């Protein structure tokens, strides 16, 4: 497998894009293997078209350990379905994922990424991964009679929250990217936030070697996704609390977790001891 190319080479897209729909259709060839759509595209599947944050790849979680042989066995048939439509494809191996890079006849590119997990990592996370699969939702590709499986909103948001916690522990100045106020959702607010994300993405695409831009883009994108999933799709409080226990980063950083959620999902913030005493 070749070295994985940077995602910033590809233009960002939403699930309204025909190229992304072709990617989602290609997922049917990996059944009955258990998979779920995760990440930015998964977030989009729960939001109205005008609220969707464009992203450059399609992220999948395969519910089993993956080595080079298994990854190739999954990605090659997917690549062949693209080839039948006139696409070209290559398979790349990165430090954290396997990637199927596809190029359309119009020379438009996109990546389908599978998270890498060796046997030890899969065994450690098996219970969480199987729970995510069991609670996943089936969705129909808009305009096409094909279904795909996507993580529940809570299981999309929690890894993003973990990533935010880890980033802020490393770079406390990222708190400057938190929204100053929890303003009500409006079309103007959505356009402003999507505009800010698009501007950062353009800068990151222009300067792919600048890690600071990449971290800022990831931070504002995760903040946006967690808020919008909570307000548009809604979180099940009981399932959120249960699923959050699977993440040691959250259990070990409750104050930072609450500081983040107070800005984007205040309904999930733990009651303070004073509040509990007053009940």
Secondary structure, DSSP 8 states (H G I E B T S, - for coil): -EE---GGGS--B-TTSHHHHHHHHHGGGGTTS-EEEEHHHHHHTTS-GGG---BSEEEEEESS---HHHHHHHHHHHHHHHHTTT-EEEEEE-SSEEEEEEE-TT--EEEEEEE---HHHHHHHHHHHHHHHHT-EEEE-TTSS-EEEE--HHHHHHHHHHHHHHHHHH-GGGGGGS-SS-----HHHHHHHHHHHHHHHHHHHHTTT-HHHHHHHHHHHHHHHHHHIIIII---HHHHHHHHTT-HHHHT-HHHHHHHHHHH-GGGS---HHHHHH-
